[in-house]
Amino acid sequence: MTGTRVPGSFSSGSAFRLLIPAAACICSAALALTGCTSTKSPSPSHPSSGSAVTGAAPSLSNNLQNDYERVVKKVLPSVVEITSGSGLGSGIVWDTKGDVVTNAHVVGDAQSFKVTLATGKNPLDATLVGSYPADDLAVIKLNKAPDGLKPTAFGDSSKVQVGQITLAMGNPLGLSSSVTQGIVSAVGRTVNEGGQNGGGGATIGNMVQTSAAINPGNSGGALVNLSSQVIGIPTLAATDPELGGGTAPGIGFAIPASTVSNIAGQLAKYGKVTASGRAALGITARTVLNNSLQPAGVAVVATAKGGAADKAGIRPGDIITKIDDTPVTTDSSLSEALAALKPGDKTNVTYDRDSTTKTAAVTLGQL
């Protein structure tokens, strides 16, 4: 699964866009809101052979509604609104000390922020602790943490299943503390975000795809299961170029909880990431084109001394065309292939050198 930040594509032709708009865009947005009422009386029920099933439906419906209300009541107080000089997004209270996890593209290049808690009281000042654009994650810290901060629990990414009900909580279009609902549509997606707004062209593996509505301002918020656990941080929504770049309803992506817990924990503790868990070849590379001006591989510009590629004998000037059986035509496709692997994994790298195709066995390093 591939995609890019403005523009980019699925194999099906959909593209991805960031969820953090300019603050001015939010302030000027006009929303048409309509109410809906009905005066039609419900039809009386009639006993039949299926009456037991019919009678059970309201109970099941009530139970599900109670679950929704319970989860919202428990988790929403942990979701905050983050504003900087360039835009607005969401965040999740990480601990009682005032650390808040969000997206790297939400913080961008800013160092200071205003954070509004779900209570809607006066915004609080916050400063950047650390940002890790490679996974599009960042941590900021409230300058003065108030009493009663409510961190929320993060779930086990390995237990996320297609079909699970999800709730997305955040501040879409500046509408604070909003909740949408859907299901987990797919797991294990690898998405390339493209490069802008501090996101650094992150290629993120194991993303959770959801049908819950994800809109500008949801970035950095919470994707939650019915056990009141955060299973991901909403980060991207799909757009359809054939519809003029409009949002494709029901296709959103969230960074998995396992990645969030690992990276945010390090950022909160050290202000930087010391163990990313992301595989790397240890090269600087660029996309090369063939005679038809089509992407045809990734040229090695430089290798890190003692890095994975250097140890395997890969040199500057080599053109990488394959990782194991996965074709590599662009630097993005190389990133996507590596996103599915881990440091220490052994992989075969196919490359061209002086018109000769070679293969090297490489033990991957860490980004």
Summary of the structure (lengths in Angstrom):
residues: 367
radius of gyration: 23.0
end to end distance: 21.2
largest distance: 81.9
contacts: 1248
relative contact order: 0.14
helix: 21%
strand: 39%
